[in-house]
């Protein structure tokens, strides 16, 4: 189950290039997001682990990207976390992967929200602005989104002429993944995050999704409380180890 959800979520937030290496998937996207710039250990491994870590380090550094490994409980070899820690890789962040059954979720989106199924660069601009991200990375965000090959939903919530919240939903089979949910800092803690998520779930259900998933940092207490209120439940965790 973990492997399949990792595959689906990787498809929903693509890398720009990948290298297949003895069961490990090396993902590259100009350093934008750890998900798209990390080594994913999803399949059985046969080569010497230390040799493989050396290879990954050299390849990422040659592209001016800090080496980063994404680890789950199915990682092979099982002691990869200890091996990386011995090489001074630090624990960067831990993420909770959560699911909810939406088979009985209403199908029609709520009003007062804009839904687009084709990438609009304005959505990227609003996402970057509300997250206070580096605008120099805009082109890479657009490139990542343009790699999507399954249906997507870009939601924007506005007040007057200003966008104050966005969210992304990506479907594959009977699943919809929720990504990039952010509300303008002046409007947070007012229930708008719930509204965005609910609309993504409604859109996904209309497209035939029965299960929704999302990923949230384990120390993001407000978001975890929101998702728990909606009925999301953790099924596993993954974490990133990075080189200083």
Helices and strands as residue ranges (DSSP letters): H 2-12, E 17-21, E 24-28, E 39-41, H 49-62, E 68-71, H 80-86, E 89-101, E 114-116, H 121-131, G 135-137, H 138-146, E 152-159, E 162-172, E 175-183, G 185-187, H 192-206, E 211-217, H 221-230, E 233-243
